[in-house]
């Protein structure tokens, strides 16, 4: 048998790499390691600079990842989104409208919204302009969860640190609006690498803190059949972002506009909007594409029928769950189905699903969100 090539590490090197969470799990081809020598070998192998951290599809399907909870169902998730339009087309009014609805948890254009705090970096405005804009659009409506900042450091000079401090102070915040991108950039260099790097840094921040960052930006003058190609700058901006919105008016003086939507976690859509002459708020006239609704798996339907207000919690092994449901399915398949539907269970059925693998088998917990225990 060919002898494994082992990498020698000093105790300090090994401790340092452990402290930096380089080793997230100690497995050998997906199998638990019980022997100490195998355990030590696995640690040294994964800590080596020449080690490629990999996984298999089976391991991915056998993992229950945290659910993705939309900010605006079908329209906005956590991550980084570009909101693009020509200058003075009405982007800032729409951003204020969006921020208000999120801070109050009020549906917009038929899209359901979960209530969250919002920080709006209005970097091209001042307090008086926001006051007048809000009064015209909302009257004297209150929104304690909607916050504003009018001056922030650039990305290279502490923006991430400032935002992290704000999130610590206001932990209910889930949406950050940056108006505009150019106000936080340090370099005027227009290259794919620079554009991609800027958005990637913001995306890393958004992912680490589970927030949605909406970045207001401009379109270029040159027309294109693809509205997303009109985003000013290189394709690096859209390439690194999770999604984008492009707002286009029929003409400069028109009160009609199209809002094109595209993203990784959202369906491509086109919304036709009309601007209210009095409040300058954007109202939905029609949708070109209705949201696609996934067919719910019979296993998920059975779970939803089992976990109710009268029976809000269940725990047991995968084998016990199969017996409880009375369906003909293997324990391996049912756990993979549940793992792949963590978000659907929570968002559509109000059911939290927890999964762990133990020596005695796969341990499953299901409970309703309203179950305080």
Secondary structure in CASP SS format (residue, H / E / C, confidence):
PFRMAT SS
TARGET T0000
AUTHOR 0000-0000-0000
METHOD secondary structure of the structure
MODEL  1
X C 1.00
X C 1.00
X C 1.00
X C 1.00
X C 1.00
X C 1.00
X C 1.00
X C 1.00
X C 1.00
X C 1.00
X H 1.00
X H 1.00
X H 1.00
X H 1.00
X H 1.00
X H 1.00
X H 1.00
X H 1.00
X H 1.00
X C 1.00
X C 1.00
X C 1.00
X C 1.00
X C 1.00
X C 1.00
X C 1.00
X E 1.00
X E 1.00
X C 1.00
X C 1.00
X E 1.00
X E 1.00
X C 1.00
X C 1.00
X C 1.00
X H 1.00
X H 1.00
X H 1.00
X H 1.00
X H 1.00
X H 1.00
X H 1.00
X H 1.00
X H 1.00
X H 1.00
X H 1.00
X H 1.00
X C 1.00
X C 1.00
X C 1.00
X C 1.00
X C 1.00
X C 1.00
X C 1.00
X C 1.00
X C 1.00
X H 1.00
X H 1.00
X H 1.00
X H 1.00
X H 1.00
X C 1.00
X C 1.00
X C 1.00
X C 1.00
X C 1.00
X C 1.00
X C 1.00
X C 1.00
X C 1.00
X C 1.00
X E 1.00
X C 1.00
X C 1.00
X C 1.00
X E 1.00
X C 1.00
X C 1.00
X E 1.00
X E 1.00
X E 1.00
X E 1.00
X E 1.00
X E 1.00
X E 1.00
X C 1.00
X C 1.00
X C 1.00
X C 1.00
X C 1.00
X H 1.00
X H 1.00
X H 1.00
X H 1.00
X H 1.00
X H 1.00
X H 1.00
X H 1.00
X H 1.00
X H 1.00
X H 1.00
X H 1.00
X H 1.00
X H 1.00
X C 1.00
X C 1.00
X C 1.00
X E 1.00
X C 1.00
X C 1.00
X E 1.00
X C 1.00
X E 1.00
X C 1.00
X C 1.00
X C 1.00
X E 1.00
X E 1.00
X E 1.00
X E 1.00
X E 1.00
X E 1.00
X C 1.00
X C 1.00
X C 1.00
X C 1.00
X H 1.00
X H 1.00
X H 1.00
X H 1.00
X H 1.00
X H 1.00
X H 1.00
X H 1.00
X H 1.00
X H 1.00
X H 1.00
X H 1.00
X C 1.00
X C 1.00
X C 1.00
X C 1.00
X C 1.00
X C 1.00
X C 1.00
X E 1.00
X E 1.00
X E 1.00
X E 1.00
X C 1.00
X C 1.00
X C 1.00
X C 1.00
X C 1.00
X H 1.00
X H 1.00
X H 1.00
X C 1.00
X H 1.00
X H 1.00
X H 1.00
X H 1.00
X H 1.00
X H 1.00
X H 1.00
X H 1.00
X H 1.00
X H 1.00
X H 1.00
X C 1.00
X C 1.00
X C 1.00
X E 1.00
X E 1.00
X E 1.00
X E 1.00
X E 1.00
X E 1.00
X E 1.00
X C 1.00
X H 1.00
X H 1.00
X H 1.00
X C 1.00
X C 1.00
X C 1.00
X C 1.00
X C 1.00
X C 1.00
X C 1.00
X C 1.00
X H 1.00
X H 1.00
X H 1.00
X H 1.00
X H 1.00
X H 1.00
X H 1.00
X H 1.00
X H 1.00
X H 1.00
X H 1.00
X H 1.00
X H 1.00
X H 1.00
X H 1.00
X H 1.00
X H 1.00
X H 1.00
X C 1.00
X C 1.00
X E 1.00
X E 1.00
X E 1.00
X E 1.00
X E 1.00
X E 1.00
X E 1.00
X E 1.00
X C 1.00
X C 1.00
X C 1.00
X C 1.00
X C 1.00
X C 1.00
X C 1.00
X H 1.00
X H 1.00
X H 1.00
X H 1.00
X E 1.00
X C 1.00
X C 1.00
X C 1.00
X H 1.00
X H 1.00
X H 1.00
X H 1.00
X H 1.00
X H 1.00
X C 1.00
X C 1.00
X E 1.00
X E 1.00
X E 1.00
X E 1.00
X E 1.00
X E 1.00
X E 1.00
X C 1.00
X C 1.00
X C 1.00
X C 1.00
X C 1.00
X C 1.00
X E 1.00
X E 1.00
X E 1.00
X E 1.00
X E 1.00
X E 1.00
X E 1.00
X E 1.00
X C 1.00
X C 1.00
X C 1.00
X C 1.00
X C 1.00
X E 1.00
X E 1.00
X E 1.00
X E 1.00
X E 1.00
X E 1.00
X E 1.00
X C 1.00
X C 1.00
X C 1.00
X C 1.00
X C 1.00
X C 1.00
X E 1.00
X E 1.00
X E 1.00
X E 1.00
X E 1.00
X E 1.00
X C 1.00
X C 1.00
X C 1.00
X C 1.00
X C 1.00
X C 1.00
X C 1.00
X C 1.00
X C 1.00
X C 1.00
X H 1.00
X H 1.00
X H 1.00
X H 1.00
X H 1.00
X H 1.00
X H 1.00
X H 1.00
X H 1.00
X C 1.00
X C 1.00
X C 1.00
X C 1.00
X C 1.00
X C 1.00
X E 1.00
X E 1.00
X E 1.00
X E 1.00
X E 1.00
X H 1.00
X H 1.00
X H 1.00
X H 1.00
X H 1.00
X H 1.00
X H 1.00
X H 1.00
X C 1.00
X C 1.00
X C 1.00
X C 1.00
X C 1.00
X H 1.00
X H 1.00
X H 1.00
X H 1.00
X H 1.00
X H 1.00
X H 1.00
X H 1.00
X H 1.00
X H 1.00
X C 1.00
X H 1.00
X H 1.00
X H 1.00
X H 1.00
X H 1.00
X H 1.00
X H 1.00
X H 1.00
X C 1.00
X E 1.00
X E 1.00
X E 1.00
X E 1.00
X E 1.00
X E 1.00
X E 1.00
X E 1.00
X C 1.00
X C 1.00
X E 1.00
X E 1.00
X E 1.00
X E 1.00
X E 1.00
X E 1.00
X E 1.00
X E 1.00
X C 1.00
X C 1.00
X C 1.00
X C 1.00
X C 1.00
END
